[in-house]
Amino acid sequence: MNHPPSVQQPSWQQLVQWVIDPLAFLDVCSQRYGDCFNVNFSIANCRRFTF
């Protein structure tokens, strides 16, 4: 099974964008990566979320 594409920004940057404006972050990611993609909000370990 193939995994969806992952956002290529550092995890801390993804987290900051999510906290500031989560809907805009998701909109930009969906335009760039398609309907299904992984984001990484974790700084210490590898916790990925698929949207």
N, C-alpha and C positions, 0 to 999 in steps of 0.2 A: 504494500500500500504506500503510495506517495504522500508525503507531508505537504501541506500548503507552504507557499513561500514565506520567508521570515523578513520582517522589517530590518533593514540594513544599518540602522542608526545604533549608537551605543545604548545600552539598557537605561542608563541614567537619563539620557536625552528623551527617550520614549516616555519614561515616567514623568518627567517635567512637563512635557507636552500634554500628557493625559491629565495631569492635575490642573493645568492652566485652562485647557479647553478640550475636553474629551471628545465631543462631537466633531470638532474640526479635525482633530487627530485621526479619528476613525474615517472621516470622509477622505482625507488626503491619502491614507493608507489604502482604502478601497479603490480609489482612482489609480493608484500606482501598482497595487498588487492583485487586484481583482476582488471577487466577492468573499473569498476565504483566505485568511492570512494569519500568521503567528506574530505576536508581539511579546517582548520580554521586558517585564516591569521590575525584575529582580536585579539588585546590585550584588548581593552576596552569593546567590546560587542561581541555578538555571531553572527558573519557573517561567514557562511559556503559556500564553493564553491564545486560543484560536478564536477568531471572529469570523 
